[in-house]
Amino acid sequence: MNLRIGIIIAMAGVLLIGVYLFLHFRKLPFFTRFHIRRWVPTVLASVFTIFCILGAINIFSIEFVIVFFLFQMYLLTDVIGLIITKIIKKEKVIRGWKRLYCGGILCFVLTFIYLIVGYVNAKNVQTTTYEVHSDKLSQGENLSIAVIGDLHYGTIVNKENLEKYCKQISDNNVDLVLLVGDIVDQNTTNKEVPEAFQILGGTQSTYGTFYVYGNHDMAVSMLNPPIWKYQLEQYITHAGITILEDSSKLINDSIYVIGREDIGYTGKSTRADISKLTEKLLKDKFWILLDHQPKEIDVAKEHGVDLMLSGHTHGGQLWPVGFFSELLGIDEFTYGDKKIDQFHAIVTSGIGGWGYPIRTGSKAEIVYITVIGDK
C-alpha cells in the first residue's frame, strides 16, 4: 500500500469517527438542555464535532489522539451498554448504567484516564531480550547487541533520559550498538540534533555504534534554519557513529553489519537490491542487516541474511493501529521476533515516539540480543 492510499484511508477513518461522535454528542445533556428549539442541540453538536475533527485532521497531533481515544471510549461504553441491556437484563443494573452513561461525562473521564496511562507507558522504557543461535559462530563466540530505534529525540526522550539509557547500555558491556533509524525528526530542535548523536556516540561497546537512516531523520531539513544531509552526516560521524547506507562493515572477521538506504514514504527509493549489497560478502560470516522499515523480509532471508533488525512501526504506538497496519499490508509485521529456520527478523517498538508522548499499543524499549555460537 502506498502513502497516498494510506492517507486516504486515514482521512476516511477520521470522517467516520466524526459521524459516530456527532451521533453521541447530540445526546449530551449540555446540548439537549437547549430543547426550546429542536434544531439547537443538533447545531451545537455539529459545531463541536467539526471543531474536534478539524483538530484531528493531522493524525500525528495530540488533538487526533484525544478524538481517537474519545471514539474508543464511546465504542467501549456502547458495547458495555449492549451487554447490560441484552444479556444481563436486570432492570436495576440497566437503570444504574443509564444514569451513569447518559450523564455525558463518563467517556470524557475515561479518555482523560487513558491519556494519562498512555503517557506513563511512553515514559516507562523497558528492556526486551532475545536469543539467536547460529552455526556461523563457534561455541563460546557469543555476540551481544543493543538496539535503539525510533528515538524521535525531544518528543518523549530528553537529554537526561538518553544519557541514563546509554549508560545502562555501556554498563552491560555489549559488543555492538545498532541504531535502526528515526533518531531525530522535524520536531527535534537544531540544538537537540547534534546533542542526540553526541550522547549516543558516547555509548561504550566493543566494536562501536552503527546507524541507518529512517524515513524521518531527513526531516531535519524542515527546521529553521534547516539541517541538510551533509551536516547531519557530520554530526553523526563526529560523534563516532558509523553510517551504513547501502554499505557493509566486517566486524571481528566474523560478522558483517549491512545497512540499507531507507525505502522512504512511497516505497520507490533508489536503494540497492539486497543481492547487490551481499554479492561480495563471505557466506560463512554472520550477516546482520539493518533496515529501518520491516520490508522485504523474505528477500533478506533468501539472500543469506542471518539477522534483520528494523524499527519504524513503534509496535503500533496507538492501539489498534499495529493490528490494522499488518492487516492492510502497510508493514509486513509490526513487532517482535519472526523466525524462519535459522533466520531472525526482529522489529523493535522503539525507545521514543513520534508526534505525541503517548503509547497505548506497545511498550517503549531498548532491545538486547545475544547471538549464541553453535558451531
Disulfide bonds with the S-S distance in Angstrom:
none
